[in-house]
């Protein structure tokens, strides 16, 4: 039985007169641990013992959907969905998308732009209950931030949404604390001392150990001040050494408490062993199938966190740089649950996390003292304090393969090539196993570019390493009598790149790969990434001026360097002329 109601009828069948918490989501509700709202619903219900309901993709132009579950006893939780709603709704050329994989039948238009703000303001019209924002949209817009879609610096989403709190980052620990506070008779004010929280006050707080960053007014007027504010914001992200942050917004102060502590292995196991039905909510399924579920249906999250720190990626900021791994026993148990399901095809589609081969190890200094504020773990340069060790991941994959009913275990999460080569003991063994058993079709790599100056700005390894890896991939494949094919993800028009660099990149890739990949995306300046700050300020992370291409037509031409669209258009034109 589906025990998290999404309709009044389901509430009645469960004997629930009033819900304690109602969660609003920009995505269709799927009760699976790959979906953030499902995890939050489960921890509130199964750990805190609260009555929780979910409203998926409410019609924001009427009161009908937002009122359908009544008023919660404690609070509303609001999420824009698994992605920032602007990323969900628009392409890298600011064009409206045509489909939405997080909606029934991939129907576009079920989620408003700036969903967290729209939903929160809708709730405010009809209810007088606390509103707590969460998810990646709220997390990455929690302080003043550059918004590419409007090409301006925007307020903290907390103020624009008129919500009471933001739970930022991975929110299980914080939301459990909030749930217990309300359950024990507390109020929203009692939640403002918690880690992992952003709130506002109308007077300057007496948090003497917090850091004041340049105000909203300052960062709107001065790009140098914006750069300084972001650099401080980005440094204060590790729970073991980060301080709180204060940013004045006109006559109010937005206050970010220090980050929540990472989950222990035991806590990770608990979160992922809750009573997920691993199904699309019945009321949602009536509207149509949710395509995004296909990708993760038979996947397993082995860990979270990423110290890769690619400058264009938001995952490090959202999940943190510390790797939080589940126990092998917990993962094997989940594999057994998946394999026992009706219509299981024998394939575990993924055992991984943001970066698959970070499972089971981390920097010892980081674990004790927190992540370095002035230095990356890996990237264009590799810190010697990190000693990669693939042995636990190899053992884990072997164990999952032995689960009854499992025929294949694939890795669909990203693989860091540099970690393989730095692991002198187990790296090549992992690579051989990967080629032999764990590649689902083509092996996917993400060099992103081939010009080393651009790769430095991306904080990605030199392309020399990619070339070495491709040679090893092909050689190992031949030894195993396998025709190992691969595809590569590339980014065009990243800050610091120009057309000549794109041409050089394409030529080097073609010479190395023997082909030019089609998986090329135009850099999208999403909220609160290092690369977005470069794009807005025209400064690299050292504060030096760099070239930024901002003209949309030219940015598209940078992509065309790889995809050769100009050539194809001319070719088609000539054929059409001959037909006439």
C-alpha positions, 0 to 999 in steps of 0.5 A, spaced: 500 500 500 502 506 498 502 510 505 504 517 503 498 520 501 497 525 495 490 525 495 484 526 500 481 519 498 488 516 500 488 520 506 481 517 508 483 510 506 489 511 511 485 514 516 488 520 516 484 527 518 490 532 518 497 531 516 503 534 520 507 536 514 505 537 507 511 537 501 510 541 495 514 538 489 516 541 482 516 534 480 512 528 479 512 524 486 516 517 485 517 514 492 524 512 490 531 514 494 534 517 488 528 523 489 529 528 494 522 529 496 521 521 497 527 521 502 525 527 506 518 524 506 520 518 508 525 520 514 519 525 516 514 519 516 518 513 518 524 516 523 520 522 526 513 518 526 509 524 522 503 524 518 506 526 511 503 528 504 505 530 498 502 535 492 506 534 486 506 539 481 500 543 483 497 548 478 499 555 480 494 558 477 488 556 482 487 554 489 485 547 487 491 543 488 494 547 493 488 546 498 487 539 496 490 535 502 488 541 507 492 545 512 498 541 515 498 541 523 506 543 523 509 546 516 509 546 508 516 543 505 517 546 498 522 544 493 522 546 486 524 538 484 531 534 483 533 540 478 533 548 479 526 549 475 530 554 470 534 548 468 528 544 467 524 549 463 530 552 459 535 550 454 542 552 454 540 557 449 534 560 453 529 557 449 523 553 452 524 546 453 519 541 449 519 535 454 520 534 461 522 527 464 520 529 471 513 530 469 507 524 467 508 523 459 514 527 459 509 533 458 512 540 459 509 546 462 507 542 469 512 546 473 513 554 473 519 558 472 522 559 479 518 554 482 520 554 489 518 562 489 511 561 486 509 555 490 511 558 497 507 565 495 501 560 493 501 557 500 501 564 503 495 566 499 491 561 503 494 558 509 498 561 515 503 556 516 511 556 516 514 554 510 521 551 509 524 551 502 529 545 500 532 542 494 537 544 490 534 550 487 533 553 494 540 551 496 544 554 490 540 561 491 540 561 498 544 568 498 544 573 493 546 570 486 547 571 479 541 569 475 543 568 468 536 567 465 534 575 467 542 577 467 542 580 474 544 579 481 537 576 485 536 576 492 536 570 496 530 566 494 528 566 502 526 573 501 523 573 494 519 566 496 517 569 503 518 563 506 521 562 513 527 557 513 531 554 508 534 547 509 540 547 505 545 541 502 542 534 503 537 535 508 535 529 512 539 530 519 536 537 519 529 536 517 529 530 522 531 535 527 525 540 525 520 534 525 522 533 532 522 540 534 515 541 532 513 534 534 515 536 541 511 542 541 516 547 538 516 553 533 519 555 527 523 560 532 526 554 535 529 551 528 533 557 527 539 555 531 540 549 527 545 547 523 544 547 515 539 553 516 538 559 512 533 564 516 532 572 516 532 577 521 530 585 521 536 587 525 543 585 525 544 579 529 549 578 535 553 572 532 560 575 533 563 569 530 559 569 523 562 572 517 559 578 514 560 578 506 558 584 502 551 586 502 546 585 496 546 592 494 554 592 494 554 585 490 549 588 485 553 595 484 560 592 484 562 585 480 569 585 485 564 585 491 560 580 488 566 576 487 569 577 494 562 575 497 562 568 493 569 566 494 567 567 502 561 563 501 564 558 497 569 557 502 565 556 508 562 549 506 565 544 510 561 542 517 568 541 521 571 548 519 566 553 516 563 559 519 556 562 519 555 567 514 551 574 514 549 578 508 545 584 508 539 585 504 536 592 504 533 593 511 534 585 513 539 580 514 540 573 511 543 569 516 546 562 514 548 557 519 554 553 519 553 546 514 550 540 517 554 535 519 555 529 514 551 523 515 555 517 518 555 510 515 550 508 520 545 514 518 546 513 511 544 506 511 538 508 515 536 513 510 536 508 504 533 502 508 526 506 509 520 503 506 520 506 499 515 503 495 520 504 489 514 506 485 511 512 482 505 515 486 498 511 484 495 518 483 501 520 478 501 514 474 494 515 472 496 522 469 502 518 465 508 514 466 514 518 469 520 517 464 525 519 469 524 513 473 527 509 468 534 511 469 534 510 476 529 504 477 534 499 478 540 503 481 543 503 488 546 510 491 552 507 494 555 514 497 554 521 496 559 527 496 564 529 491 571 532 491 572 533 484 570 540 484 569 541 477 567 549 477 561 548 472 558 543 477 553 544 483 554 538 486 560 539 491 557 545 493 550 541 494 552 535 497 559 537 500 566 535 499 566 529 504 565 522 501 559 519 505 559 511 504 553 506 505 556 499 508 556 493 503 551 490 507 546 495 506 547 496 499 547 488 498 540 488 502 537 494 497 540 489 491 536 483 494 530 488 494 531 490 487 532 483 485 525 480 488 521 485 485 516 483 479 519 484 472 526 485 474 530 484 468 537 482 472 540 488 471 542 493 476 543 499 472 548 503 477 552 502 483 555 509 485 554 516 487 556 523 484 563 520 482 562 512 482 570 511 484 570 515 490 566 510 494 569 507 501 575 512 501 577 519 503 582 524 505 584 522 512 586 530 513 579 532 511 575 527 515 579 530 521 579 537 520 575 538 514 576 540 507 582 545 505 579 552 504 584 554 499 586 548 495 582 542 491 583 535 493 583 533 485 582 537 479 587 540 474 592 538 480 592 532 484 593 533 492 598 528 495 594 527 501 589 523 498 590 516 497 585 513 492 583 506 494 578 502 489 579 495 493 572 496 497 569 498 491 571 492 487 569 488 493 562 491 493 561 490 486 563 483 486 558 482 492 552 485 488 553 481 482 553 475 487 545 477 489 540 472 487 537 474 480 542 479 479 545 478 472 549 484 471 552 490 475 553 496 471 556 503 473 552 509 470 555 514 474 561 518 472 568 515 473 574 519 475 580 517 470 585 521 475 583 517 481 584 510 477 591 512 475 593 515 482 591 508 485 597 504 484 595 498 487 588 497 485 587 502 479 588 498 473 584 492 476 578 496 477 579 499 470 580 491 467 573 489 471 570 496 469 571 494 461 570 486 462 563 487 466 561 494 468 560 498 462 553 499 460 554 499 452 558 505 450 563 507 456 562 514 458 567 519 459 567 526 461 573 530 459 569 536 457 574 540 453 581 538 450 585 545 451 589 545 457 587 553 459 580 551 459 581 545 463 584 549 468 578 554 468 574 548 469 578 545 474 579 538 470 585 534 469 589 535 463 587 532 456 594 528 456 590 524 462 584 523 457 589 520 451 592 516 456 586 513 458 583 512 451 589 508 449 589 504 455 581 503 454 583 500 447 589 496 449 585 492 455 579 491 451 583 488 445 586 483 451 579 481 453 577 480 446 572 486 447 570 492 442 570 497 447 567 503 445 566 510 448 562 516 448 565 523 451 561 529 454 564 536 452 562 543 454 563 549 449 563 556 450 566 555 458 568 562 461 575 563 458 574 559 452 574 562 445 573 560 438 580 558 436 581 554 443 574 550 441 578 549 434 584 546 437 580 542 442 576 539 436 582 537 432 586 534 438 579 530 440 579 528 433 586 526 433 586 522 439 579 519 439 578 518 431 572 521 431 568 528 434 563 526 440 556 529 439 554 530 446 556 537 446 553 542 451 553 549 451 555 552 458 549 554 462 551 559 468 547 555 473 546 559 480 552 559 485 558 555 481 565 557 480 564 558 473 558 562 473 561 567 477 567 567 472 561 568 467 558 574 471 564 577 473 569 576 467 574 574 472 578 567 474 578 564 481 584 568 482 581 575 480 584 576 474 580 578 467 579 573 462 575 573 456 568 571 456 563 570 450 556 572 452 553 573 445 548 567 444 549 566 437 556 566 438 556 561 443 552 556 439 557 557 434 562 555 439 558 548 439 557 548 432 565 547 431 564 540 434 557 538 431 559 541 424 552 544 424 554 550 419 557 545 414 551 540 415 546 546 413 550 548 407 550 541 405 543 541 405 542 547 402 546 545 396 542 539 395 536 542 395 538 547 390 540 541 385 533 538 387 530 545 384 
